Amino acid sequence: MNEMRRTTPIVLACAISAGVHLGLVPEHLHEAPALGVSFIVSVFLLALATVAVALRPNDLRAVRLTGLLLAGLLVAFAASRTTGLPLLQPDREELDAVGLITQIVQASGLGFALLQAHQLGGRRSPITQEATP
């Protein structure tokens, strides 16, 4: 149960981010279809990460991949606001409150994922532990 409490912020960050991205899909599909599709992919990956970390809080690979996903979304947002995203949205977008708040949520989730990965990295899997007499 303790592991579940440590991963709750990661799960919440992914779920919130998935909800925000899902809510923005129609607008983005209308304005820039390729960007809209990327939001659909983001929703799918965030939902997958939410379930993976919720069901397997001690799975180092799931935690690391979730952290990588959140980091990628943070980088994509920064690029979309500074230089634009080639092939998706070449013009830079303006900063907005929903985007900034979502980035704070994702950055928090990333921080907790890094912490959880560090804690799990010090432990060895029961499968790979050597039997002691």
C-alpha positions in Angstrom: 0.0 0.0 0.0 2.9 2.4 0.7 4.1 2.0 -2.9 0.6 3.0 -4.1 0.7 6.2 -2.0 4.1 7.1 -3.5 2.8 6.7 -7.1 -0.5 8.5 -6.5 0.9 11.9 -7.6 2.2 10.3 -10.8 -1.1 8.6 -11.5 -3.0 11.9 -10.8 -0.7 13.9 -13.0 -1.1 11.6 -15.9 -4.9 11.4 -15.5 -5.3 15.2 -15.3 -3.0 15.7 -18.3 -4.9 13.1 -20.3 -8.2 14.8 -19.4 -6.9 18.2 -20.5 -5.5 16.8 -23.7 -8.7 15.0 -24.4 -10.7 18.2 -23.9 -8.5 20.0 -26.4 -8.7 17.3 -29.2 -11.7 18.8 -31.1 -10.2 22.3 -31.2 -6.9 21.1 -32.4 -8.3 18.6 -34.9 -10.2 21.6 -36.4 -7.3 24.1 -36.5 -4.4 21.7 -37.2 -5.4 18.1 -37.8 -1.9 16.7 -37.4 -1.6 18.4 -34.0 -5.1 17.0 -33.1 -3.9 13.5 -33.9 -0.8 14.1 -31.7 -3.2 15.0 -28.9 -5.1 11.8 -29.4 -1.9 9.8 -29.2 -0.9 11.8 -26.0 -4.3 10.9 -24.4 -3.8 7.2 -25.2 -0.2 7.2 -23.9 -1.2 9.1 -20.7 -4.1 6.7 -20.1 -1.8 3.7 -20.6 0.8 5.3 -18.2 -1.9 6.0 -15.6 -3.1 2.4 -15.6 0.4 0.9 -15.7 1.7 2.9 -12.7 -1.5 2.5 -10.8 -1.5 -1.3 -11.2 2.2 -1.9 -10.9 3.7 0.8 -8.7 6.9 -1.2 -8.2 7.5 -1.6 -11.9 10.6 0.5 -12.6 10.2 0.3 -16.3 6.6 1.7 -16.1 7.7 4.5 -13.8 10.6 5.4 -16.1 8.6 5.3 -19.3 5.9 7.5 -17.6 8.6 10.0 -16.6 9.9 10.0 -20.1 6.4 10.6 -21.5 5.9 13.5 -19.1 9.3 15.0 -19.9 8.5 14.7 -23.6 5.2 16.5 -23.2 6.9 19.3 -21.3 9.5 19.7 -24.0 6.8 19.7 -26.7 4.9 22.4 -24.9 8.0 24.5 -24.5 8.8 24.1 -28.2 5.2 24.9 -29.2 5.4 28.2 -27.3 8.9 29.2 -28.4 9.6 28.0 -31.9 6.5 26.0 -33.0 6.4 22.3 -33.8 7.5 21.4 -37.3 4.9 19.2 -39.1 2.4 19.7 -36.4 2.1 23.4 -35.7 4.9 25.4 -37.3 3.8 28.8 -35.8 4.5 29.3 -32.2 1.4 29.4 -29.9 0.7 32.0 -27.2 1.0 31.1 -23.5 -2.3 30.3 -21.9 -3.4 29.5 -18.3 -4.6 26.0 -19.1 -1.4 25.1 -20.7 0.7 26.5 -17.9 -1.2 24.8 -15.2 -1.0 21.5 -17.1 2.7 21.9 -17.3 2.9 22.4 -13.6 0.9 19.2 -13.1 3.1 17.3 -15.6 6.3 18.7 -14.0 5.1 17.5 -10.6 4.3 14.1 -12.0 7.8 14.0 -13.5 9.4 14.9 -10.2 7.5 12.1 -8.4 8.3 9.7 -11.2 12.0 10.5 -10.9 11.8 10.0 -7.1 10.0 6.7 -7.4 12.4 5.5 -10.1 15.3 6.4 -7.8 13.8 4.5 -4.9 13.0 1.5 -7.1 16.4 1.5 -8.7 18.0 0.7 -5.4 15.9 -2.4 -5.0 16.4 -5.6 -6.9 13.5 -7.4 -8.4 12.4 -10.5 -6.5 12.9 -12.4 -9.7 16.6 -11.5 -10.0 17.5 -11.7 -6.3 19.8 -14.6 -5.5 18.4 -17.1 -3.1 20.2 -17.0 0.2 20.7 -20.2 2.2 
